[in-house]
Amino acid sequence: MSSKKHTRAEEDRPRRERDLGKHLIRSIELGDLDAVLADEVREVLASTVDTRAATSGWTPLMLAAAMGDAEIVDALLSAGADLGEALLIACALGHTKIAHQLLEAGADATTQDRNGRNALSFAAQTGDRELIDALLAAGVPVDLPERASGMTALCRAALAGRSEACTALLDAGAQRNHVDHHGFTPLLYAAGSAHETACRALLEAGADPNHRSPDGRGALLSTISARAYFRLEGGSQEVRPFDEAELLPIVELLVRWGAEINVEDGTCQRAEQLGYGAIARSLAEYACEPLREAS
């Protein structure tokens, strides 16, 4: 009789653990610190993994980091929670305080996700200079490339237009002319996204304004071809050209810093096709400067 009761208890144990695990996940989402601290919930901390599609495989600490709940993160760390990829999530979402908590708890700052992205890459994209400095101090190489794309943190900062992050990384010795797997440099990313301040930071640090991607695009043509992405109701996106007034200062900035104008490479023609008359005229005038000086 006692043997049967023992068997029944063993069979019920996995179900009880699953239920407690779901309760733990729900408590974290609700910010219920008392529930998270309950002894019976803490018993399943190590074995609980979220099974929902959007957060499949996430540990409780990863979920708490995503929620931005510093108290629950602290409680989970005190309970010995697995650090996992919580630092990556905190950096990706700009939760600086939590990222610092995780670093102090011993999180590996060089951990990469399945695509090879690291914490510094995410911090550069969100533009958090304090966090960038902390990650560099924790030993993340400033030019650690992503496995899939070859992009560095500076590429990410440039693409997102985070000029302060660009400056922080450049001050730390980031390669200003790093070329990723797509043949793009940080300046090409900044120019192609129409980020004037990021372009300026890179140019002042000595970025090459004449590097061309494999398809022949330099910084000038990338700027003229830049597109803005607008999120619409329902989650769809609309792509539109930038207003010429936003692009003209970047074009003139690039030219002043030595971007070469080749009337045969299609840059002027592209400007005219897009209706950027002022840019086309400006480029034509700049292209004639050497001829005037020579005469």
JOSULSUL-V185248 format. One record per residue. N is the residue number from 0. RES is the residue in three letters. OMEGA is omega in whole degrees, 0 to 359 (none if undefined). NEAR is the number of other C-alpha atoms within 12 Angstrom. D_LAST is the distance of its C-alpha to the last C-alpha in Angstrom with 2 decimals. Layout:
n->(N & N)
res->(RES & RES)
omega->(OMEGA & OMEGA)
near->(NEAR & NEAR)
d_last->(D_LAST & D_LAST)
This chain:
n->(0 & 1 & 2 & 3 & 4 & 5 & 6 & 7 & 8 & 9 & 10 & 11 & 12 & 13 & 14 & 15 & 16 & 17 & 18 & 19 & 20 & 21 & 22 & 23 & 24 & 25 & 26 & 27 & 28 & 29 & 30 & 31 & 32 & 33 & 34 & 35 & 36 & 37 & 38 & 39 & 40 & 41 & 42 & 43 & 44 & 45 & 46 & 47 & 48 & 49 & 50 & 51 & 52 & 53 & 54 & 55 & 56 & 57 & 58 & 59 & 60 & 61 & 62 & 63 & 64 & 65 & 66 & 67 & 68 & 69 & 70 & 71 & 72 & 73 & 74 & 75 & 76 & 77 & 78 & 79 & 80 & 81 & 82 & 83 & 84 & 85 & 86 & 87 & 88 & 89 & 90 & 91 & 92 & 93 & 94 & 95 & 96 & 97 & 98 & 99 & 100 & 101 & 102 & 103 & 104 & 105 & 106 & 107 & 108 & 109 & 110 & 111 & 112 & 113 & 114 & 115 & 116 & 117 & 118 & 119 & 120 & 121 & 122 & 123 & 124 & 125 & 126 & 127 & 128 & 129 & 130 & 131 & 132 & 133 & 134 & 135 & 136 & 137 & 138 & 139 & 140 & 141 & 142 & 143 & 144 & 145 & 146 & 147 & 148 & 149 & 150 & 151 & 152 & 153 & 154 & 155 & 156 & 157 & 158 & 159 & 160 & 161 & 162 & 163 & 164 & 165 & 166 & 167 & 168 & 169 & 170 & 171 & 172 & 173 & 174 & 175 & 176 & 177 & 178 & 179 & 180 & 181 & 182 & 183 & 184 & 185 & 186 & 187 & 188 & 189 & 190 & 191 & 192 & 193 & 194 & 195 & 196 & 197 & 198 & 199 & 200 & 201 & 202 & 203 & 204 & 205 & 206 & 207 & 208 & 209 & 210 & 211 & 212 & 213 & 214 & 215 & 216 & 217 & 218 & 219 & 220 & 221 & 222 & 223 & 224 & 225 & 226 & 227 & 228 & 229 & 230 & 231 & 232 & 233 & 234 & 235 & 236 & 237 & 238 & 239 & 240 & 241 & 242 & 243 & 244 & 245 & 246 & 247 & 248 & 249 & 250 & 251 & 252 & 253 & 254 & 255 & 256 & 257 & 258 & 259 & 260 & 261 & 262 & 263 & 264 & 265 & 266 & 267 & 268 & 269 & 270 & 271 & 272 & 273 & 274 & 275 & 276 & 277 & 278 & 279 & 280 & 281 & 282 & 283 & 284 & 285 & 286 & 287 & 288 & 289 & 290 & 291 & 292 & 293 & 294)
res->(MET & SER & SER & LYS & LYS & HIS & THR & ARG & ALA & GLU & GLU & ASP & ARG & PRO & ARG & ARG & GLU & ARG & ASP & LEU & GLY & LYS & HIS & LEU & ILE & ARG & SER & ILE & GLU & LEU & GLY & ASP & LEU & ASP & ALA & VAL & LEU & ALA & ASP & GLU & VAL & ARG & GLU & VAL & LEU & ALA & SER & THR & VAL & ASP & THR & ARG & ALA & ALA & THR & SER & GLY & TRP & THR & PRO & LEU & MET & LEU & ALA & ALA & ALA & MET & GLY & ASP & ALA & GLU & ILE & VAL & ASP & ALA & LEU & LEU & SER & ALA & GLY & ALA & ASP & LEU & GLY & GLU & ALA & LEU & LEU & ILE & ALA & CYS & ALA & LEU & GLY & HIS & THR & LYS & ILE & ALA & HIS & GLN & LEU & LEU & GLU & ALA & GLY & ALA & ASP & ALA & THR & THR & GLN & ASP & ARG & ASN & GLY & ARG & ASN & ALA & LEU & SER & PHE & ALA & ALA & GLN & THR & GLY & ASP & ARG & GLU & LEU & ILE & ASP & ALA & LEU & LEU & ALA & ALA & GLY & VAL & PRO & VAL & ASP & LEU & PRO & GLU & ARG & ALA & SER & GLY & MET & THR & ALA & LEU & CYS & ARG & ALA & ALA & LEU & ALA & GLY & ARG & SER & GLU & ALA & CYS & THR & ALA & LEU & LEU & ASP & ALA & GLY & ALA & GLN & ARG & ASN & HIS & VAL & ASP & HIS & HIS & GLY & PHE & THR & PRO & LEU & LEU & TYR & ALA & ALA & GLY & SER & ALA & HIS & GLU & THR & ALA & CYS & ARG & ALA & LEU & LEU & GLU & ALA & GLY & ALA & ASP & PRO & ASN & HIS & ARG & SER & PRO & ASP & GLY & ARG & GLY & ALA & LEU & LEU & SER & THR & ILE & SER & ALA & ARG & ALA & TYR & PHE & ARG & LEU & GLU & GLY & GLY & SER & GLN & GLU & VAL & ARG & PRO & PHE & ASP & GLU & ALA & GLU & LEU & LEU & PRO & ILE & VAL & GLU & LEU & LEU & VAL & ARG & TRP & GLY & ALA & GLU & ILE & ASN & VAL & GLU & ASP & GLY & THR & CYS & GLN & ARG & ALA & GLU & GLN & LEU & GLY & TYR & GLY & ALA & ILE & ALA & ARG & SER & LEU & ALA & GLU & TYR & ALA & CYS & GLU & PRO & LEU & ARG & GLU & ALA & SER)
omega->(180 & 179 & 179 & 178 & 180 & 179 & 180 & 180 & 179 & 179 & 182 & 185 & 179 & 180 & 179 & 179 & 178 & 180 & 179 & 178 & 178 & 178 & 178 & 179 & 180 & 180 & 178 & 180 & 181 & 182 & 183 & 184 & 181 & 180 & 179 & 182 & 181 & 184 & 183 & 178 & 180 & 180 & 184 & 183 & 185 & 186 & 185 & 176 & 180 & 182 & 180 & 188 & 186 & 183 & 182 & 178 & 181 & 174 & 177 & 181 & 178 & 180 & 179 & 177 & 179 & 180 & 179 & 183 & 185 & 181 & 181 & 176 & 180 & 180 & 180 & 177 & 179 & 180 & 177 & 181 & 177 & 182 & 176 & 180 & 182 & 181 & 179 & 181 & 180 & 180 & 181 & 183 & 177 & 178 & 187 & 182 & 181 & 177 & 178 & 177 & 183 & 177 & 179 & 179 & 177 & 178 & 179 & 184 & 182 & 179 & 179 & 177 & 186 & 178 & 178 & 177 & 182 & 184 & 180 & 178 & 179 & 180 & 179 & 181 & 178 & 173 & 183 & 185 & 180 & 180 & 177 & 180 & 181 & 180 & 177 & 178 & 180 & 174 & 178 & 177 & 186 & 181 & 178 & 184 & 173 & 184 & 187 & 187 & 185 & 179 & 174 & 178 & 179 & 176 & 181 & 179 & 180 & 180 & 181 & 180 & 181 & 187 & 179 & 177 & 177 & 181 & 179 & 181 & 178 & 177 & 180 & 176 & 180 & 179 & 184 & 182 & 177 & 178 & 182 & 184 & 180 & 181 & 182 & 173 & 176 & 181 & 178 & 178 & 181 & 180 & 181 & 177 & 177 & 179 & 186 & 184 & 177 & 176 & 181 & 180 & 181 & 180 & 179 & 178 & 177 & 178 & 182 & 181 & 184 & 174 & 180 & 176 & 180 & 179 & 174 & 182 & 171 & 182 & 180 & 181 & 178 & 179 & 182 & 182 & 183 & 180 & 177 & 180 & 181 & 178 & 182 & 177 & 181 & 175 & 180 & 181 & 174 & 181 & 181 & 174 & 174 & 172 & 183 & 181 & 178 & 185 & 184 & 179 & 179 & 177 & 181 & 176 & 181 & 180 & 179 & 180 & 170 & 177 & 183 & 178 & 178 & 185 & 182 & 183 & 175 & 183 & 179 & 180 & 180 & 179 & 180 & 180 & 182 & 179 & 180 & 184 & 181 & 179 & 180 & 179 & 180 & 179 & 180 & 179 & 179 & 181 & 181 & 182 & 181 & 181 & 178 & 181 & 181 & 182 & none)
near->(7 & 8 & 9 & 10 & 11 & 12 & 12 & 14 & 14 & 14 & 13 & 14 & 15 & 16 & 15 & 19 & 24 & 22 & 21 & 29 & 31 & 27 & 28 & 40 & 39 & 24 & 26 & 36 & 26 & 19 & 25 & 22 & 25 & 19 & 25 & 38 & 27 & 20 & 14 & 18 & 31 & 30 & 22 & 32 & 35 & 25 & 24 & 32 & 30 & 30 & 17 & 14 & 9 & 9 & 17 & 15 & 19 & 28 & 34 & 47 & 48 & 41 & 44 & 44 & 43 & 32 & 28 & 31 & 30 & 28 & 24 & 35 & 42 & 29 & 30 & 40 & 33 & 20 & 24 & 20 & 34 & 28 & 38 & 30 & 35 & 44 & 48 & 41 & 39 & 41 & 42 & 33 & 30 & 31 & 32 & 34 & 25 & 37 & 46 & 33 & 32 & 41 & 32 & 20 & 25 & 21 & 30 & 26 & 42 & 30 & 32 & 27 & 22 & 13 & 15 & 23 & 35 & 42 & 51 & 54 & 52 & 44 & 46 & 46 & 35 & 34 & 36 & 36 & 31 & 25 & 40 & 44 & 31 & 30 & 40 & 31 & 19 & 24 & 21 & 32 & 28 & 39 & 33 & 34 & 31 & 30 & 18 & 17 & 23 & 27 & 40 & 44 & 52 & 57 & 52 & 44 & 45 & 48 & 38 & 34 & 34 & 38 & 36 & 30 & 39 & 51 & 34 & 35 & 46 & 36 & 22 & 26 & 20 & 33 & 31 & 42 & 31 & 34 & 28 & 30 & 18 & 19 & 24 & 38 & 44 & 53 & 55 & 51 & 50 & 42 & 49 & 37 & 37 & 42 & 39 & 34 & 30 & 42 & 50 & 35 & 34 & 46 & 36 & 24 & 27 & 22 & 35 & 31 & 42 & 29 & 31 & 27 & 25 & 15 & 13 & 19 & 33 & 38 & 46 & 51 & 43 & 38 & 44 & 45 & 37 & 34 & 25 & 21 & 16 & 15 & 12 & 10 & 8 & 8 & 9 & 10 & 13 & 14 & 14 & 15 & 25 & 26 & 22 & 27 & 19 & 26 & 39 & 30 & 27 & 39 & 45 & 35 & 33 & 44 & 33 & 22 & 25 & 23 & 33 & 32 & 34 & 24 & 21 & 12 & 18 & 23 & 34 & 32 & 24 & 25 & 33 & 21 & 16 & 24 & 20 & 28 & 22 & 24 & 35 & 31 & 22 & 28 & 37 & 27 & 20 & 27 & 25 & 18 & 17 & 14 & 11 & 10 & 9 & 7 & 7)
d_last->(108.69 & 106.51 & 104.53 & 103.69 & 102.58 & 100.31 & 98.77 & 98.22 & 96.52 & 94.22 & 93.31 & 92.59 & 90.43 & 87.20 & 87.54 & 88.06 & 84.99 & 82.88 & 84.15 & 83.50 & 80.03 & 79.24 & 80.70 & 78.45 & 75.31 & 76.37 & 77.18 & 73.72 & 72.13 & 74.41 & 73.72 & 77.47 & 77.62 & 81.44 & 81.64 & 79.16 & 81.26 & 84.52 & 86.20 & 86.76 & 83.10 & 81.93 & 84.12 & 81.85 & 78.56 & 77.86 & 78.80 & 77.13 & 74.05 & 72.71 & 73.28 & 71.53 & 68.65 & 65.86 & 66.93 & 68.79 & 69.42 & 68.55 & 70.81 & 72.19 & 69.78 & 66.77 & 67.99 & 68.60 & 65.08 & 63.70 & 65.91 & 64.56 & 68.10 & 68.07 & 71.86 & 72.69 & 70.15 & 71.86 & 75.28 & 74.30 & 72.82 & 76.05 & 78.00 & 76.09 & 73.90 & 71.70 & 68.12 & 66.70 & 63.27 & 63.95 & 61.08 & 58.59 & 59.96 & 59.87 & 56.24 & 55.23 & 56.86 & 55.67 & 59.19 & 58.22 & 61.70 & 63.27 & 60.67 & 61.53 & 65.22 & 64.74 & 62.74 & 65.48 & 68.03 & 66.42 & 64.27 & 62.07 & 58.52 & 57.12 & 59.17 & 57.28 & 58.26 & 58.62 & 54.87 & 54.10 & 52.95 & 53.96 & 54.69 & 51.35 & 49.54 & 51.58 & 51.24 & 47.45 & 47.51 & 49.70 & 47.62 & 50.56 & 49.21 & 52.71 & 53.86 & 50.82 & 51.60 & 55.27 & 54.58 & 52.27 & 55.01 & 57.50 & 55.68 & 53.50 & 50.53 & 47.35 & 45.75 & 48.91 & 47.73 & 49.66 & 51.37 & 50.63 & 46.98 & 45.73 & 44.42 & 44.73 & 45.64 & 42.01 & 41.20 & 44.05 & 43.00 & 39.42 & 40.76 & 43.07 & 40.48 & 42.57 & 40.02 & 42.75 & 44.17 & 40.78 & 40.51 & 44.09 & 43.56 & 40.30 & 42.12 & 44.84 & 42.49 & 41.73 & 39.17 & 36.12 & 34.81 & 38.24 & 38.20 & 41.35 & 43.19 & 41.02 & 37.78 & 36.86 & 35.82 & 36.80 & 33.31 & 33.50 & 36.91 & 35.80 & 32.75 & 34.89 & 37.44 & 35.03 & 36.17 & 33.52 & 35.47 & 36.25 & 32.60 & 31.75 & 34.61 & 33.53 & 29.86 & 30.94 & 33.22 & 30.47 & 30.87 & 28.37 & 26.42 & 25.45 & 28.96 & 30.01 & 33.56 & 35.24 & 34.36 & 30.62 & 30.34 & 28.14 & 28.55 & 26.25 & 28.14 & 31.39 & 30.78 & 30.04 & 33.10 & 35.35 & 38.75 & 41.38 & 45.02 & 47.71 & 51.37 & 53.63 & 57.35 & 59.33 & 56.94 & 54.42 & 50.65 & 47.99 & 44.35 & 41.74 & 37.98 & 36.86 & 35.88 & 32.12 & 32.39 & 33.69 & 30.95 & 27.81 & 28.21 & 28.65 & 25.56 & 23.47 & 25.40 & 24.68 & 20.93 & 21.00 & 23.03 & 20.69 & 21.77 & 19.39 & 18.63 & 19.05 & 19.10 & 21.59 & 24.11 & 25.64 & 24.86 & 23.24 & 25.91 & 28.61 & 27.62 & 27.85 & 31.15 & 32.63 & 31.69 & 29.29 & 26.98 & 25.60 & 24.83 & 23.16 & 20.91 & 20.19 & 19.33 & 17.05 & 15.14 & 15.08 & 14.01 & 10.82 & 10.02 & 8.60 & 6.25 & 5.22 & 5.46 & 3.78 & 0.00)
